[in-house]
Amino acid sequence: MSRITLPLLTGLIGTAILVWLGTWQLQRLEWKQGILSQIESRIGGDPAPLPAIGNPEADRYQPVQLTGTIEPQELFVLVSQKRVGAGYLVISPFVTEDGRRILVDRGFIPVEDRSIARDGGAKDITGNLHWPDDRTSSTPENDITGNTWFARDIDAMSDVLNTEPLLVIARNMSPADPGVTPLPVDTSGIPNDHLQYAITWFSLAVVWLVGTIALVWRLRQTKEG
């Protein structure tokens, strides 16, 4: 019996731990879904005036409505779109009717459209304040001289374009921006992998339990033999 007790106890404890980890991930999933629901409600809420000084925590995703002028300068952020391929996000300075200069993410263009002239001028824009976290440990440094950016680094961009360090990601623009596809803020880029993690832990629990049963059965067979 002592030959069986230790493997059985180890197997049951391991299975319990794996089931607990799966249950914890389901709890995290419920929490994350609540957070995402709050973010979606904020993204689609009523527009507010631009804050005097943007706060990345308090003002993230805040809807805003702007009237003013897009100036001619453009910064190009290299990105890739599913089923479309490589292209650029176009970042331009925007001067509001009360004289503030901020950054506007106008949207996506294909690589081959980089040299095409785009309309600036007077625009009404609805969008969301955002502080994108595009940079990871593997993100190359921006080629500022060659105007190819690999992340929307707001501070560096505002220095180049002489604007406030505020970025509005356009949702709608009037008149429209021909050739530019707006990529408005949404929750699709916020990781929510807790269900996959839960399935993984529960699957491991099943494998661990089946392995334990098989081991105990084999030990019993060996003893009886």
C-alpha positions as semicolon CSV with decimal commas, in nm:
position;residue;x (nm);y (nm);z (nm)
1;M;0,000;0,000;0,000
2;S;0,289;0,236;0,076
3;R;0,407;0,207;-0,287
4;I;0,073;0,343;-0,402
5;T;0,009;0,607;-0,135
6;L;0,281;0,851;-0,232
7;P;0,211;0,854;-0,610
8;L;-0,164;0,878;-0,541
9;L;-0,122;1,164;-0,296
10;T;0,116;1,346;-0,531
11;G;-0,124;1,300;-0,820
12;L;-0,426;1,429;-0,627
13;I;-0,238;1,730;-0,491
14;G;-0,103;1,814;-0,838
15;T;-0,449;1,781;-0,991
16;A;-0,599;2,006;-0,722
17;I;-0,334;2,273;-0,784
18;L;-0,393;2,266;-1,160
19;V;-0,772;2,288;-1,114
20;W;-0,722;2,583;-0,877
21;L;-0,505;2,759;-1,136
22;G;-0,772;2,704;-1,404
23;T;-1,043;2,836;-1,171
24;W;-0,829;3,142;-1,091
25;Q;-0,792;3,214;-1,463
26;L;-1,171;3,199;-1,504
27;Q;-1,201;3,454;-1,225
28;R;-0,943;3,670;-1,401
29;L;-1,142;3,632;-1,724
30;E;-1,456;3,768;-1,555
31;W;-1,254;4,058;-1,413
32;K;-1,093;4,138;-1,751
33;Q;-1,429;4,129;-1,930
34;G;-1,561;4,383;-1,681
35;I;-1,260;4,609;-1,743
36;L;-1,302;4,579;-2,122
37;S;-1,671;4,663;-2,092
38;Q;-1,584;4,979;-1,897
39;I;-1,325;5,077;-2,159
40;E;-1,571;5,024;-2,445
41;S;-1,829;5,239;-2,266
42;R;-1,569;5,514;-2,220
43;I;-1,453;5,496;-2,582
44;G;-1,807;5,547;-2,707
45;G;-1,904;5,807;-2,447
46;D;-1,981;6,175;-2,487
47;P;-1,695;6,393;-2,618
48;A;-1,523;6,625;-2,372
49;P;-1,294;6,925;-2,424
50;L;-0,922;6,863;-2,451
51;P;-0,768;6,855;-2,103
52;A;-0,526;7,136;-2,022
53;I;-0,259;6,875;-1,942
54;G;-0,328;6,519;-2,052
55;N;-0,309;6,245;-1,791
56;P;-0,233;5,901;-1,938
57;E;-0,432;5,731;-1,664
58;A;-0,730;5,963;-1,614
59;D;-0,772;6,071;-1,978
60;R;-0,691;5,752;-2,170
61;Y;-0,967;5,669;-2,426
62;Q;-1,149;5,997;-2,352
63;P;-1,366;6,090;-2,654
64;V;-1,301;6,439;-2,790
65;Q;-1,441;6,653;-3,069
66;L;-1,206;6,893;-3,244
67;T;-1,240;7,175;-3,493
68;G;-0,929;7,316;-3,652
69;T;-0,668;7,261;-3,921
70;I;-0,443;6,971;-4,016
71;E;-0,102;7,108;-4,107
72;P;0,103;6,960;-4,394
73;Q;0,370;6,771;-4,197
74;E;0,336;6,393;-4,167
75;L;0,512;6,126;-3,963
76;F;0,488;5,765;-4,080
77;V;0,460;5,475;-3,835
78;L;0,527;5,138;-3,996
79;V;0,255;4,884;-3,912
80;S;0,091;4,577;-4,062
81;Q;-0,279;4,517;-4,112
82;K;-0,436;4,171;-4,133
83;R;-0,546;4,083;-4,488
84;V;-0,398;4,414;-4,607
85;G;-0,027;4,395;-4,539
86;A;0,229;4,657;-4,451
87;G;0,151;5,025;-4,439
88;Y;0,183;5,337;-4,229
89;L;-0,013;5,525;-3,969
90;V;-0,010;5,892;-4,061
91;I;0,052;6,131;-3,772
92;S;0,008;6,505;-3,835
93;P;-0,003;6,825;-3,630
94;F;-0,350;6,963;-3,571
95;V;-0,414;7,324;-3,470
96;T;-0,742;7,367;-3,284
97;E;-0,961;7,673;-3,330
98;D;-0,835;7,806;-2,998
99;G;-0,472;7,775;-3,109
100;R;-0,353;7,453;-2,944
101;R;-0,119;7,227;-3,143
102;I;-0,164;6,855;-3,084
103;L;-0,096;6,529;-3,267
104;V;-0,362;6,349;-3,471
105;D;-0,339;5,987;-3,583
106;R;-0,526;6,015;-3,912
107;G;-0,528;5,643;-3,990
108;F;-0,371;5,384;-4,220
109;I;-0,228;5,407;-4,571
110;P;-0,064;5,132;-4,781
111;V;0,314;5,148;-4,822
112;E;0,288;5,255;-5,185
113;D;0,075;5,558;-5,092
114;R;0,337;5,720;-4,871
115;S;0,445;5,972;-5,136
116;I;0,090;6,068;-5,236
117;A;-0,017;6,416;-5,125
118;R;-0,303;6,412;-4,874
119;D;-0,555;6,682;-4,800
120;G;-0,499;6,885;-4,488
121;G;-0,678;7,204;-4,412
122;A;-0,988;7,265;-4,204
123;K;-1,133;6,954;-4,041
124;D;-1,385;6,849;-3,781
125;I;-1,253;6,542;-3,601
126;T;-1,404;6,307;-3,349
127;G;-1,168;6,063;-3,184
128;N;-1,013;5,947;-2,861
129;L;-0,718;6,057;-2,656
130;H;-0,469;5,776;-2,627
131;W;-0,116;5,699;-2,510
132;P;-0,035;5,391;-2,720
133;D;0,205;5,134;-2,584
134;D;0,349;5,026;-2,919
135;R;0,707;4,972;-2,809
136;T;0,836;4,635;-2,689
137;S;1,185;4,504;-2,620
138;S;1,215;4,401;-2,987
139;T;1,091;4,728;-3,139
140;P;1,364;4,900;-3,347
141;E;1,462;5,257;-3,274
142;N;1,275;5,515;-3,481
143;D;1,448;5,643;-3,795
144;I;1,363;6,005;-3,729
145;T;1,586;6,138;-4,008
146;G;1,429;5,904;-4,263
147;N;1,080;5,961;-4,115
148;T;1,009;5,595;-4,051
149;W;0,877;5,533;-3,702
150;F;0,824;5,193;-3,540
151;A;0,615;5,313;-3,247
152;R;0,392;5,608;-3,170
153;D;0,633;5,768;-2,925
154;I;0,430;6,074;-2,832
155;D;0,702;6,277;-2,664
156;A;0,946;6,232;-2,954
157;M;0,677;6,302;-3,213
158;S;0,562;6,616;-3,036
159;D;0,921;6,740;-3,032
160;V;0,959;6,682;-3,408
161;L;0,625;6,844;-3,496
162;N;0,637;7,114;-3,226
163;T;0,310;7,014;-3,061
164;E;0,179;6,937;-2,717
165;P;0,238;6,573;-2,614
166;L;-0,128;6,490;-2,677
167;L;-0,242;6,236;-2,938
168;V;-0,596;6,204;-3,068
169;I;-0,670;5,893;-3,272
170;A;-0,931;5,991;-3,529
171;R;-1,258;5,803;-3,551
172;N;-1,435;6,028;-3,799
173;M;-1,313;6,323;-3,999
174;S;-1,508;6,582;-4,195
175;P;-1,432;6,649;-4,473
176;A;-1,309;6,293;-4,515
177;D;-0,939;6,216;-4,555
178;P;-0,922;6,048;-4,900
179;G;-0,695;5,745;-4,914
180;V;-0,661;5,724;-4,535
181;T;-0,848;5,453;-4,345
182;P;-0,917;5,555;-3,984
183;L;-0,816;5,299;-3,725
184;P;-1,013;5,418;-3,423
185;V;-0,937;5,314;-3,068
186;D;-1,098;4,987;-2,961
187;T;-1,030;4,704;-2,718
188;S;-0,901;4,454;-2,975
189;G;-0,540;4,530;-2,888
190;I;-0,587;4,468;-2,514
191;P;-0,479;4,112;-2,429
192;N;-0,745;3,885;-2,284
193;D;-0,601;3,534;-2,291
194;H;-0,742;3,411;-1,960
195;L;-0,982;3,161;-2,121
196;Q;-0,696;2,996;-2,313
197;Y;-0,491;2,985;-1,992
198;A;-0,782;2,828;-1,804
199;I;-0,828;2,563;-2,074
200;T;-0,456;2,488;-2,058
201;W;-0,458;2,441;-1,679
202;F;-0,772;2,226;-1,684
203;S;-0,626;2,015;-1,966
204;L;-0,308;1,963;-1,767
205;A;-0,518;1,866;-1,465
206;V;-0,693;1,597;-1,672
207;V;-0,361;1,469;-1,808
208;W;-0,208;1,469;-1,458
209;L;-0,506;1,281;-1,313
210;V;-0,515;1,024;-1,594
211;G;-0,140;0,975;-1,556
212;T;-0,181;0,925;-1,182
213;I;-0,456;0,668;-1,230
214;A;-0,247;0,483;-1,487
215;L;0,056;0,481;-1,256
216;V;-0,144;0,357;-0,956
217;W;-0,308;0,085;-1,168
218;R;0,030;-0,029;-1,297
219;L;0,176;-0,038;-0,945
220;R;-0,119;-0,248;-0,828
221;Q;-0,078;-0,483;-1,122
222;T;0,293;-0,518;-1,050
223;K;0,223;-0,593;-0,684
224;E;-0,045;-0,851;-0,765
225;G;0,181;-1,009;-1,027
